[in-house]
């Protein structure tokens, strides 16, 4: 019996085109997806660009303190440095629990509990409060910033006090600290302003002892410096 000859089909030289077409299709799909997910809001990009120019003091930048993206503000490095200086100065008084330091839109705020500074219902400074306020005065003079002194109380009506209301007491306390800084520590009076808010700007609930203790305070605010000031 005769063996059948097996004939080989000639190799298709163009079959690479199929693989190449598959590759191109996948590549096209990939870049289409990338384009779709990378579309951005041009307005926000412009805000970001302007903020970066301002941060590096580039020509045409946005004013200092403007937002990079809505709700996010660039870091104020001067405030960060000042906060560090204040912390180093008040470290000696670290055992005083009623001292708090924070930053907000106005600047750096040092909050001191009223029991550290005054007797209940009084605007006369305690002797033990003077070293702390002397340390704060040195920071005020060094920073050359405008400073706000704000007096606050809880909402409990005053009894056995020379002051007729919490608002009057808070105002007298801020004025007393102003007097200490100016007359005893030689801080320039134009650098400081005072106000009293009494019970009207609480930072905690007046329904608890702890909340009322937090509300009875004096805030010393180092106002942020802005570009051109």
Secondary structure, 3 states (H helix, E strand, C coil): CCCCCCCCCCCCCCCHHHHHHHHHHHHHHHHHHHHHHCCCCHHHHHHHHHHHHHHCCCCCCCCCCCEEECCEECCCHHHHHHHHHHHHHHHHHCCCCCEEEEECCCEEEEEEEHHHHECCCCCCECHHHHHHHHHHHHHHHHHCCCEEEEEECCCCCCCCCCCCCHHHHHHHHHHHHHHHHHHHHCCCHHHEEEEEEECCCCCCCCCCHHHHHHHCEEEEEEECCCCCC
